[in-house]
Amino acid sequence: MRKMFYFLLLFSVFFVTSLHALDTTREEYIVEKKDTLWDISESKLEDPFLWPKLWSVNPHIKNPDLIYPGTKIIIPSREELMRMPLKKIPAFLKPKYRKPQTKSVFRFAPERQQKYIVNKNLYIASGWIADRFPGIGEITYSPMNRQITGKGDYVYIKINEESMPGNRYFAIRDIKTVKHPVTGKEIGHQIRITGILEVTGTDNNMTQAKVIESFQDIQIGDALLPYKELEPPLVPDKPRTPDMQGYIIETHTNSYLISPGDIIFLDKGANDGLETGDVFSVLSERPAVRSIGKIQIVSLQPATSGAVLLKSEQEVTIGTKWGQK
């Protein structure tokens, strides 16, 4: 009888230890476009009805109906979730009745572009002007031996840091050295984001990555920068109109003529007191100083800033003055 007791005790310890091992089996997942908690639960846990419990272990998701690409979520084991108590769902978040076998009403939240000052992709792709080039690696080779790649293609990269599968990077390009159109002073490097890459693993001791987004042709030799989530500023209810002036020094596309909707760069930045959302007039100095358009600040660097031309009544070019009128 004593032997049987010890056997049952050892079996219980082994069983509890095994359950604990299952509890610690957790996976990190990066949300992709059109993902829903319902879909993720179905694909990763083989049970879409576990989505409320999956939501409960990811408290940074405030609303299960609003999940965005790039969000990192934790996916515990199916066994761990099955033993968890169900999180009470607020009434306003409960899905409407749906017939069996139909898709969840929880969908990827649409980008709220109507509240952004500029489109998100344009905001990311437009880049910035930097004192020095910030690259930490580069795209070195394409398996198809092509010089130009795009979304869905695989490339090899060389990076100056340890990189694991799932790590993401911006592909960036040093477009030109920007000089002030009036004073001739050298301002810095114009940096443009050409796309987003995600590391998939290694091949013959080379780091391989997939192009998951491209804003223009991505070239062999484009540099790399660690990825971070970028959101364009929302339209402020009451934008500031500080008393400041300067000049348009460059455009996102390097076009001399500027049209409404284009991203431009200014010779003032955060160190001068600018804030995103600030609004200024575009000024014509001939035959007299008058307003010929409006711009709004969308991004900041210490000595420069990015803005969007909201409207114009006549030709706007690099070297045009901006300020308050």
C-alpha positions in Angstrom: 0.0 0.0 0.0 2.9 2.4 0.9 4.5 1.7 -2.5 1.2 2.5 -4.3 1.0 5.7 -2.3 4.5 6.9 -3.3 3.7 5.9 -6.9 0.6 8.0 -7.0 2.4 10.9 -5.4 5.2 10.8 -7.9 2.7 10.5 -10.8 0.8 13.6 -9.4 4.0 15.6 -9.2 4.9 14.6 -12.8 1.4 15.4 -14.0 1.4 18.9 -12.4 4.9 19.6 -13.7 3.8 18.7 -17.2 0.8 21.0 -16.9 3.1 23.8 -15.8 5.3 23.2 -18.8 2.3 23.5 -21.0 1.4 26.8 -19.2 4.7 28.3 -20.1 4.4 27.5 -23.8 3.6 30.9 -25.2 4.1 32.2 -28.7 4.6 35.8 -29.8 2.6 36.9 -32.9 2.6 40.1 -34.9 -0.8 41.2 -36.1 -1.1 41.5 -39.9 -3.6 43.4 -42.1 -7.1 41.9 -42.0 -6.3 39.8 -38.9 -9.1 39.3 -36.3 -8.9 37.7 -32.9 -11.4 35.2 -34.2 -9.1 34.3 -37.1 -6.0 34.1 -35.0 -7.7 31.8 -32.4 -8.8 29.6 -35.3 -5.4 29.3 -37.0 -3.2 29.2 -33.9 -5.4 27.4 -31.4 -7.8 25.5 -33.7 -10.8 27.0 -31.9 -12.1 30.4 -32.9 -14.3 30.5 -29.8 -11.2 31.0 -27.6 -10.8 34.5 -28.8 -12.2 36.1 -25.6 -9.6 34.3 -23.5 -6.9 35.2 -26.0 -8.0 38.8 -25.6 -7.9 38.5 -21.8 -4.1 37.7 -21.8 -3.4 40.7 -24.0 -4.5 43.6 -21.8 -2.8 46.1 -24.1 -5.7 45.5 -26.6 -8.4 47.7 -25.2 -11.0 46.9 -27.7 -11.0 43.5 -29.5 -12.7 45.1 -32.5 -9.7 47.4 -33.0 -6.4 45.5 -33.7 -3.8 47.0 -35.9 -1.0 45.6 -38.1 2.3 45.5 -36.2 0.7 44.9 -32.8 2.5 42.1 -30.8 0.2 39.7 -29.0 1.0 36.7 -26.7 -0.7 33.4 -27.6 -0.6 30.8 -24.7 -1.1 27.1 -25.3 -4.6 25.9 -26.0 -4.5 23.9 -22.8 -3.7 27.0 -20.7 -6.5 29.0 -22.2 -9.0 26.2 -21.8 -8.4 26.3 -18.0 -8.7 30.1 -17.7 -11.9 31.7 -16.6 -13.8 33.6 -19.3 -13.3 37.3 -19.2 -16.5 39.2 -19.0 -17.1 41.1 -22.2 -18.7 44.6 -21.9 -22.1 44.7 -23.5 -21.1 47.3 -26.1 -18.3 45.0 -27.3 -20.5 41.9 -27.6 -20.9 40.8 -31.2 -24.3 40.8 -32.8 -26.1 37.4 -33.4 -24.6 35.5 -36.3 -25.5 32.2 -37.8 -23.2 29.2 -37.0 -20.1 28.8 -39.2 -20.2 32.5 -40.3 -17.2 34.7 -39.8 -16.8 36.8 -36.7 -18.1 40.3 -36.8 -14.7 41.4 -35.3 -12.7 42.8 -38.2 -9.5 44.6 -38.7 -10.2 48.3 -37.9 -10.0 50.5 -40.9 -7.3 53.2 -40.9 -8.9 56.4 -39.7 -7.5 58.4 -42.6 -10.2 61.0 -42.4 -8.7 62.0 -39.0 -5.1 62.0 -40.0 -3.4 65.0 -41.5 -1.9 62.9 -44.2 -2.2 59.3 -45.5 -0.2 56.8 -43.4 1.8 55.3 -46.2 2.7 58.8 -47.5 3.7 59.8 -44.0 6.1 56.9 -43.6 7.5 57.0 -47.1 8.2 60.7 -47.1 11.1 60.3 -44.6 13.0 63.2 -43.1 16.2 65.3 -43.2 19.0 64.1 -40.9 22.4 65.5 -39.8 24.0 62.1 -40.6 22.9 59.0 -42.4 21.5 56.5 -39.8 21.8 53.1 -41.5 22.8 50.1 -39.5 23.1 47.6 -42.3 22.1 47.1 -46.0 20.3 44.9 -48.5 23.1 42.9 -50.1 21.6 40.4 -52.6 18.5 39.1 -54.2 18.0 35.3 -54.7 16.8 36.1 -58.2 19.9 38.3 -58.7 17.7 41.3 -59.4 18.8 44.9 -58.5 15.2 46.0 -57.8 12.7 44.2 -55.5 9.2 44.7 -54.2 6.5 43.5 -51.9 6.6 39.7 -51.4 10.2 39.3 -52.6 13.0 37.8 -50.5 16.4 39.4 -50.1 19.6 38.9 -48.1 20.7 41.5 -45.6 23.8 42.4 -43.7 23.1 43.9 -40.3 25.3 45.4 -37.6 23.4 43.7 -34.8 22.0 40.3 -33.8 18.8 39.7 -35.7 16.2 37.0 -35.1 13.3 35.8 -37.3 10.4 38.2 -36.9 12.6 41.3 -36.5 11.6 44.1 -38.8 13.5 46.9 -40.5 12.9 49.9 -42.6 14.7 49.9 -45.9 16.0 53.5 -46.3 17.8 55.4 -49.0 20.1 58.5 -48.8 18.5 60.6 -51.6 20.7 63.7 -51.6 22.5 66.3 -49.5 20.1 69.1 -49.0 21.3 72.7 -49.2 19.3 75.8 -48.2 17.9 77.3 -51.4 18.4 80.9 -50.2 21.6 80.8 -48.0 23.3 77.8 -49.7 24.1 76.3 -46.2 24.3 72.5 -46.1 21.3 71.2 -44.1 21.7 67.4 -44.0 20.8 64.1 -45.7 17.4 63.6 -47.2 16.4 60.1 -46.0 13.5 58.3 -47.7 11.8 55.0 -46.5 11.5 52.6 -49.4 9.9 49.7 -47.6 9.6 47.4 -44.7 11.4 44.0 -44.3 10.9 41.1 -41.9 13.7 38.6 -41.1 12.6 35.1 -42.0 15.8 33.1 -41.0 19.2 32.3 -42.5 20.3 30.7 -45.7 24.0 29.6 -46.1 24.9 31.7 -43.1 23.3 34.8 -44.7 20.3 36.6 -43.1 17.2 36.3 -45.2 14.3 38.8 -45.1 11.0 39.2 -46.9 9.7 42.5 -48.2 6.4 42.9 -46.5 5.7 46.5 -47.7 7.2 48.6 -50.4 6.5 52.3 -51.0 8.7 52.4 -54.1 11.2 50.1 -55.8 13.5 48.7 -53.2 17.1 48.5 -54.5 20.1 46.3 -53.6 22.3 48.6 -51.5 19.4 50.3 -49.7 20.3 50.7 -46.0 18.4 49.4 -43.0 17.0 51.0 -39.9 15.2 49.3 -36.9 11.4 49.3 -37.5 9.1 51.1 -35.2 5.4 51.8 -35.6 4.7 55.2 -37.2 1.4 56.9 -37.0 0.7 60.2 -38.8 -0.6 63.0 -36.5 -4.3 63.4 -36.1 -6.0 66.6 -37.3 -6.1 68.9 -34.2 -9.3 70.6 -33.2 -7.7 73.9 -32.8 -4.3 74.0 -34.6 -1.7 76.5 -33.4 -0.5 79.3 -35.6 2.8 80.4 -34.0 4.5 83.6 -35.2 7.4 82.1 -37.1 8.7 82.1 -40.7 11.2 80.3 -42.9 11.6 78.7 -46.3 10.6 75.5 -48.1 14.0 73.7 -48.6 13.0 70.4 -50.4 10.1 68.2 -51.4 9.6 64.5 -50.7 9.7 63.7 -54.5 12.5 66.2 -55.2 10.1 68.1 -57.6 10.7 71.8 -57.9 7.0 72.5 -58.3 4.8 71.7 -55.4 1.1 70.6 -55.6 -1.5 70.3 -52.8 -1.1 67.0 -50.9 2.7 67.0 -51.4 5.1 66.6 -48.5 7.6 69.4 -48.2 10.6 70.1 -45.8 11.1 73.3 -43.9 14.1 75.0 -42.4 12.7 75.1 -38.9 12.1 72.2 -36.4 11.4 71.2 -32.8 14.3 73.2 -31.5 12.6 76.3 -32.9 9.4 75.5 -31.1 7.4 73.9 -33.9 4.8 71.2 -33.1 3.0 68.8 -35.3 -0.4 70.2 -36.4 0.9 73.8 -36.6 -0.5 75.7 -39.6 1.2 78.4 -41.6 0.6 80.4 -44.7 2.7 80.0 -47.9 3.8 83.6 -48.7 4.4 85.4 -52.0 6.7 88.4 -51.7 5.9 89.9 -55.1 4.5 92.4 -55.7 3.6 92.5 -52.0 3.6 89.9 -49.2 0.4 87.9 -49.3 -0.8 84.4 -48.5 -1.0 82.0 -51.5 -1.6 78.8 -49.6 -1.6 76.8 -46.4 0.8 74.2 -44.9 0.5 72.0 -41.8 3.4 70.4 -39.9 3.3 66.5 -39.9 6.8 65.5 -38.6 9.6 67.0 -36.7 13.4 66.8 -36.5 15.5 69.1 -34.3 16.4 71.6 -37.0 13.9 70.7 -39.8 10.3 69.6 -40.2 8.0 67.9 -42.7 4.7 69.6 -43.7 1.9 69.0 -46.2 0.8 71.6 -48.6 -3.0 71.8 -47.9 -3.9 74.3 -50.6 -2.4 76.8 -53.0 -3.7 79.6 -55.1 -0.7 79.9 -57.4 2.6 78.2 -58.1 4.6 77.1 -55.0 8.2 76.1 -55.4 11.3 75.2 -53.4 12.6 78.5 -51.9 9.1 79.8 -51.3 8.7 81.6 -47.9 6.2 80.5 -45.2 5.0 82.1 -42.1 1.9 84.0 -40.8 0.0 86.6 -42.7 
